[in-house]
Amino acid sequence: MRTAFYISDGTALTAEAFGHALLSMFPVEFQHKTLPFVDTQDKAEKVCRQIRQSLKENGEPPLIFHTFVNEKLKTKITNCGGISYDFLEQFKGSVEQELKVKAEPKTHRTHGVHKNYNFRVDAINYALDNDDGKRLNQLDEADIILVGVSRTGKTPTSLYLALQYGIKAANYPLTEDDDFEHLDLPKELKQQRHKLFGLTLNAQRLHEIRSQRRHGSQYASMQQCRFELQEVEKLYRREAIPFINSTHFSVEEIAAKILAKTNLQRRRY
């Protein structure tokens, strides 16, 4: 097993994202270690010892994905016996040439507190306050309203959109208490029809998810799952609500597909 380090004098989120994306292309098992805020010589020396220990234990040099602003710390880390990859340095020179502006690296600029931070905080609070249709009187503030039957991923997707992109996402469940044979949108949602986006799953996956919560119940039965999904998808088509089947998608992929279909403004990149 190879070891991959993600190291930075900031959050290490950029190094981690790039490194994971790159390594996912290879059928190799990795032990992942993320080490943020390595911003002093003492911390860098401790990290160096970890890298050397990894080399000793595995017999192969670990891969080091890093993003450092401090050049002395970068030099220290890149001379500890690992194989180093600096994504920012790889492209910085060519971007400088194109923009005709010298780069001015600054710690925490990517993930620090800036003008978009308040959007994210407000969006997270909004998603929590408007989960499961709690406050229908606040829907006019929503950027998007996710709808669907119970356990189709509305809540995690709403929170992810808020946390990652500062998007105010409400969600409304079409539950087992609804009359699915005469399924209709409440008037509050009809007034916000242009903001609605539907989620659905295949029946087998919904059955598995619900069974983990209420095993053996009518709510989790395959018959009930098929019926609810069939009726809600009829509703989506009748009301011209865009929707996706999220059976094989992660929360990140669901959010990305929603953004691609709706062209919502991202307030964080």
N, C-alpha and C positions, 0 to 999 in steps of 0.2 A: 504494500500500500504506500502510495506517495502522499506526502504532506503538502498542503497549499496554505501559505500564510497570506493574509490580507492586512496590510499594515499602513498606518498613516499618522501624521501629527494632528489630523482632524478626526472625523467620525469613522473613517475607513469605509464608508458606504459606497463611494465611487469605486474604490479598488475591489471591494467585495462584489459589486454588481458586474463589473467588467470581467473579473476573474471567474466568477461562477458561470457567466454566459459563455466564456471561451472554453472552460473545462467541460461544460455540458456536451461539447461536440465530440468528446473522446470517451470511448468505452473503457475507462480506467477508474478504479475506485480511489477516492481521495479522503484523507482526513483533513478537515477544514478548520483553520484557526484564524479568527479575526481579532486583531490587536489595534484598537483605536487609541488616539491621544498619546502617542509615543512622542512627546514634545520636549523631553529633556535628555541629556546625555546618559543619565542614570537609567532612565527607562529604556533607551536604545540599547544599552549594554545588557540589560536583562533580556530583551528580545533577542539579542545576538546569541546569548547563551541557549535560549530555546531553539534557535535555528541550528546551532551546532549540535545540540542534543538530538534533534530530529535526524540530522545527517548521520550521527553515530548509531542511532537505533535502527534506522531504515536502510542504511548502506547506500542511499542515493540522496543527492541534494534536494531539499525541498524547493518548491516553486514559490517565489515571493512576488506578489502583486502589490504595488505600493503607489501612494500619491503623497509626496512630501513637498512642503513649501520650504522648509529649512534644509539647505543644501548640506550642511554638516551632518545632520541626522540621516539624510538620505545616503550619504557616503558611508556612514557607519553601518547602516543596515545592509547595503549592497555588497559589503565586504565581509560577510559573516559565513560564507560557504554555501549560500543558496543560489538559485538561478533567478535573477531579478527581471521583472517586467514593469516598466513605467509607461502607462498608457498616455498620460498627459504629455510627457516629454516627447513621445513618439510623434505627436502631431503638432506640438506647440510651434515649432519653427516654421512649418509650412503655412500655418494660420497667421503667424506674424507677418510673413511675406505678403500674403493675400490682403490683410487688413492694413498693412503698413503702420502697425502699431505694436510697440513692444509689450509683451505680456507682463502683468504685474501680479504674480501669485500672492494670494492672501489666505491664511488659514481660516476655515469656517465659512468662506464665501459661498460655497456650494450649498451647504446644509445649515447655515447659521440663521439667526433671526433677521429677517429682512421684510420688505413691504408685503410679500406674499404670505408671511407667517400668520398674520392675523386672519387672512382668508381661511387658512387651514383650521385654525382654532375655532373660528365661528362655524365653519362647515361641520366639524366634528360634533360640536355642541348641538347643532341643528339636527344632525343625523340621529343622535341619541334621543333628542326630544321628540322626534317625529318617526320613531321606529314603530312598526306595527300599527300605523294609523292612529297614533295617540292623540295628535292635535290636527284635526282636519282644518281648523281655522287658520293654520299657518302655511297652507299649501301654496299660497300666492308667493311666498318667499323662496320656494324650491326652484332649483335649476332643473331637476329631474325627479320623477316619482316612479319608483319601481313597484310593479304589481305582479301578483302571482299567487298560486296556492301555497299553503304552508310548507316550509322546508325546501324551497327552491333557491335559496341563497340570497334573498333580498337584503337581509340585515348585514352580512359580511361585505356584500358588494357596496352597499350604501356607505359603510364606514371606510372602506378602502378608497372609494371615490373622494370622500372628504379628506382623509389623511394624506393621500398622495397628490391630489389635484385641487384641493380647496373647493370642491363642488358640493353644493348643498343638495343632498339626496334624501328625500323622504321615501318611505315605503308603506304599502298598504296590502295586508294579507286578505286573500279570498279564502276564508276558512271553512271548516267542516260545518260550521253553524249557518253558513249561507245556503240558500235554496239554489243548488247548482242547476236544477232543471229549468229554473227561470232566472239564470244568472244575469245580473245587470250591474252597472257601475253606480255607486252613490252619486248624488247630485254634486257633491263637493269635488269628486274626481272628474265628472263630466265637464265642469267649469274649467278644469285644468287639462283637458284632453290632449293638448299639444305637448304637454310635458310627460305624458305617460310612456313607460317602456316596460314590456312584459318579459318575464322569465318563465321558462318551462324546463322540464326534464323528461327523460323517458320513464315509463311507469316502473320498470324494474329498479332503477336507481332510486326513485322516490320511495318505493316500498322498503328498500334497504335502509335508507336514512330514517324514515319514520319508525321502522321496527327497532332501531337502536334506542329510540326515545320511548315508544309505547308498544312494546312487543305484544303481538296477539290481539291488538285492538282493531275495531272496525276502521278507525282512522288510518292504520298502517296496512290494511289489507290490500292485496293487489287489485281486487275489484274496485275498491274505493279510489285508489290512486289512478287507475285507468280512467274511471268516470270523471274525476275532478279535472284531470289534465285534458281530457277530450272536450269538456264543457268550457274550460277557460281558454283553450285555443280557438274554439268557436267564437268566444267573446272577443278575443284579440282581432280576429279577422273581420267580425261584424262591425267593430268599432274602429277599424283601421289603426290598431295599436301596434307599433313595431315590436318585435319580440325575437328572442334567440333561445335555442335549446342549449342549455349549459351543461349537459350531461358529462361531456368529456373535457370541460374547461376548468382551469383553476380560477380563483377569484381575480387574479391579475389579468387573466385572459378575458374573463367576462367583462371586466371594467374597460379593457382596451377595445373590445368589440362594441360596447355601448358608446364609447367616445367616437369611434370611427363612424358609427351609424348616425349619431346625433350632432356631431360637430360642436359639442359643448366646449366652451373655453376652458383650457387648463390654466390654473393659476399657480402651478408649480411644475418644474421640468426636472 
